[in-house]
Amino acid sequence: MKRQKRLVWLCLALSPLVFGSCSDDDDDDLIGYWVRMSDFDGLARGEASGFTIGNKGYLACGFDGSKNNERMSDLWEYDMEMDAWMQKADFPGSARSKATAFSIGDKGYLGTGYNYTTEGGEVYLNDFWEYDPASNTWTQKADFPGSARYDAVSFSVLGKGYIGAGYDGNYLKDFYAYEPSSNSWQQIVSIGGTKRQGASSFVIDDVAYICCGQNNGEYVYDFWKYDPASGTWTQLRDISNTSDEEYDDDYSTITRLHANTFVIDGSAYLTCGESGSIVSSTWKYYPATDLWEEVHEFKGSARTEAVAFSNGERGFVATGKSGTTRFDDIWELNPYQYDPDDD
């Protein structure tokens, strides 16, 4: 009953024009409708990296589960309007998985991650590359100045890119800012709270948000935002049931590792990932009130280490893995409709 009351309150108080009407039936009547799009043309994989430029999503590298542990270095472009994939220039750096990527303006950036060699096993990486879709070329840029690592988290805001946290043999929380005009890095203040690997990020109104991840075998529940104008981190409400108030009574399924996030119309969506097991639950975040609302779960096979694309108006989740199974499908969330299969 508490969840039903909270859903009604959010619909009335936060976005009556968007939702129109709300149901207080059961969890099968959550808003949100996932639609399967044109399958990824490349090999099924997990642990890939993605970024968005305009209406194009880009998916690079990853791991297809090959017996010799070889990582991948191919690059694919997804056209949101055409619902079509096209292979682009291979990533020229070391093949890798669990890298991090973001875009600034009309360029994409990818760095960190790890490769596997038969001679040395896992090799952590700190090189950093720029992709120009106009010329379909990659250019190596100044190395990421932090320790070589994987499972870092990144975002871009106000013309700069940011990479931090992750794992280099130890859990990390340091952060660095990249200035493309000078091809230079500067260390910024570390994120507050818990060290983490496999965290998730999103940007709304020139403010970046970091949530989820794992530290020392535990799923992280502290939630932070970064304001680049002031250069400060601010802690937000926990994404778990840690208060004595009702708003977080049903937050138990938000915390996770390797979740996907994207933004549609000024709200963030978090889906997929793992929390003891693979999860499909999907949550919507309202920055104006710092509250979360559960929406319809991801409709494809439950997965982790997938890739998300978003142009601010549409959100997609592609590829990923579950155990030894790798996926090559892509799904789009329509956040304002109910799933007709629930009727």
N, C-alpha and C positions, 0 to 999 in steps of 0.2 A: 504494500500500500504506500509506503514512503516513496518508492520509485515513481508510482503513478502520480502522486501529488507533485513530485518534483518536475515531472515531464509537463504536466498541465501548467505549473507555474512558469516554467521556462517558455512555453509556447505563448502564454498570455503576456508575460512581462518583457520578453526579449525580442521576439520576432513574429508578431501576429500576422503581418502582411506576407511573410514568407511561408509560414506553415498553413495558414488558412484555418484549419481545424486540427485538433489533436485527438488521438485515441488514448483511453486509459485502460485498454483491455489487458493484453499480456505482451511478453517480449517478442512474440511473433508479429506484432503490429507496429514495429519500430519504423520510423520513416527512413527512406533511402532505398535506392533500387540500383543494383549492380548489373551492368550489361557487358557481355563478352564481346570483345572487338576482334579484329583480324589478328590471328596468331602471329607471334614473333617469327620472322623468317630464319633466324639463326638457330644454332644448337641450343637446346634447353640447358638452363644453367641456374645456379645461385651465386651469391657473393659478387654480383656485378655492381657497377657504379653508373649513376645516371645524372643528367642535368637537362634543363629545359631552356631553349632559346626561342622566343616567340611562340608559335604554334607547333614547334618541332621538339620532340623528346629524343634524347641521345642515350644509348645504352652501350657501355664499353666493358671489356674484359670479363672477369668472373671465372667460375670453375664448373665444368660439366660433369665432374665425378670420374674422370678418366683414371684408369688403373695405375698409370705412371705418375699421377698427381700433377700433370702439367696444367698450368694456368693458361688463360686465353688473352688475346690482345686485339680482337676484332672490335669494330665500332659500327653501330647501326643507328639509323635515323628513323623515327616514327613521326609521320605527318598526321596530326590530330584531325585535320579537316578531311583529308583523303582516306584516313584509316588504312594507311599503307606503310610498309617498311622498305628501306633501301640501305644496302651496305655501303659504308663510307671507308675512308682511308684507315688502315690498321693503326692502332696505337703503336708508335715506334719504340717506346721504352720497354723495359723488362715486362714480360707478361705478368699478370698479377690478379689477385682477388682481394676483396675487402679493402679496396681503396676508397677514397672519398672524392666527391666532385661537386662543382657548383658552376654557375654562369655569372658573368658580369657583362652587361650590355649584349653585344652580338658575338661574344666569345665564350667558349667553355673551358673549364680547368679541371685537371685530374691529378691527384698525387697521393703519396703514401701507399699503404697496402703491403701485401707480401707475395713473394713468389716461392716456388718449391724447386729445388735442384736435387738431382740424385747424389751430387757430391756433398752438398752442405745442408740439405734439408730446408727448413723454412728460412727465408731471407727477408728481413724487414727492410722496407724501402722509405726513402724520404725525398725522392726526386719529384719534380713538379712540371706539368706540361700544359700548354695552351692549344686549344683547337679552334681553327677559323673555318666555319662552314662555308663562307664565300669562296675560299680557295681550296677547301677540303684538305687542309694541311695541319700538321702538328708542329709545334715549336717548343723546344725545351726552355724552361725559365729557371730562375734562381731556385735552388733547392729549398725545400721546406726546412727552416732552421732548427726545429725541435728534433728530438730523437726520432730515428726511423721507427715506424709503428704501423699497426693496422687497426681497423675498427674505430678510426677517428671520426669526428663529426664536423660538418662544415656548413657554412651558409655565406651568402653575399648580401650586403646592404650598403646603400649610399656609395656605390662605386668601388667598394673594397671587398675582398674575400677573407674569410676567417676559417682557420682549421685548429682544432684542439682536441683534448682528451684522447681516448684510445688506449692501446696496450702495446708496450715495448718489452715485455717481460715483467713489467709492473703496470698497475693501473695508473692512469694519468688524468690531470685536470688543467694542464697548461694550455694557453691559447695564443695564437699569432695572427696578425693581420697582414694581408698582401695588398700592395699598391701596384696595380698594373702599369700605370704611367711611368713609374721609376723602376719597375721590376724588382721591388724590394720588400722585405718582410720586417715587421716590428713586433716584438713580444708585447702583449697587452696583459692586463690583470687577469689572473686565472678565474675560472668560474668558481663560484662559492660552493659550499656543501661537499657532496660526495664525488670522489674520483669515479670515472666510468668509462667503459668501452661499449660500443654498439649502441650509442645514444641516437636520438632523433632530433631534427631541428625543423623549424619553419620560420618564415618572416611575414609579419603583418604590419603595415603602416610604418615601415622603416625601423621596426623593432624585431630583434631575433629572439626566438624561444628555444630552449634546450630542455628535453625531458627524456625519461626512460634510460635504459642501459643497465649494465651490471657491474658490480664491484665486489670482489672477494666472494663470488658465488651467490650474492644476494641481488635482487632486482631493485633498482634505484627508484625512489619515489619523490625525491625533492625536485622541484620544478623552478626554472630560472628564466629571466629575460635579460637581454643585453641591449642597452641603448647606446648606439655608436656616437650620438651627439655629445653625451656626457662621459662616455667610456666607462660606464658602471653596470654591474650586474645587480639585479633585484630578485629576491626570492618571492615566488608566488605560492599559492596554496598547494599543498602536497597532492599528488595524484593517487592517493590511497586513503582509506578510511582511518585517518589519524586524529580527527577532531571530535569534539563532543556535539557538533551540530549535525543536522540532517543532510546537508547538501552533499556530503561525501559518503553516505551510507552504502551506495552501490558502486563505489569506485574500485572495488577489488580487482576488476579485470583490466584496468588501464595499464598498470605497470607491466613492462615487458622489455625484451632485448630484440634488437634488429627490426624494430617496427618501421612501417612506411608512413610518411606524413606528406600532406599536400594542402594547399589553400584554395578555397572556392568562395568568392564573394565576401572576403574579409573574415572568414572563419576557417579554422584548421581542422583537418580530419586525420585521425591516427588509426591504423589498421594493421593486421597481420603481425608477424613476429612470433616470439616464443616466451613462455613464462612457466617453466617446468615442463610444458608440452606446447605444441604448435597451437596458436590461437587465431581466431577469425573475427573476434569482436571488434567493433568499430566505434570510435568516439569522436564527437564534435566539440571543439573548444571555442568558447566565446570570449575574446580578449577584453571586451568592455566590462564584463562581470567576473572574469577569472573563474568560470564555471564550465564543467564538462557535461555533455548529454550523450547517452548511448543512442546510436542509430543502427540501421540494419547491418548485420554482420556481413563480412566479405563472402561473396557467393561462390567463388571458385574454390578449388581444393585448398585447405588450410596450408599455410606456408610461412617460411621465414626467409630472411636475406633476399627479398625481392627488390625491385627498383620502382620508384614512383616518379611520375611526371605531372606537372601542373603549370598552366598558363595563367592562373588566377581565376579562371572561369570554369575550368574543367580539371578533373583529377583522375589519374590512371595508375594502376598497379600492374607490373609485368614481371614475368619469370619468377625465380625463387626456388626453394627446395623444401622437402619434408623427408627427413631421414636420407635415404639414398636416392630418392626420386627427385628429378629436376623438372621444372615446368617451362613451357614455351608459350603460354597463353597470356593475354592482356585483358584487363577489365576496367571499365569506367564506372564511376559512381555518379548517379543522378541523385543529388541530395534532397530534392523536393518532391519526390514521388514515393508512394508505397509500392512494395514488390507485389505484382499481380499474382505471383505464385502463393502468396499468403492468404489469398481470398478463400 
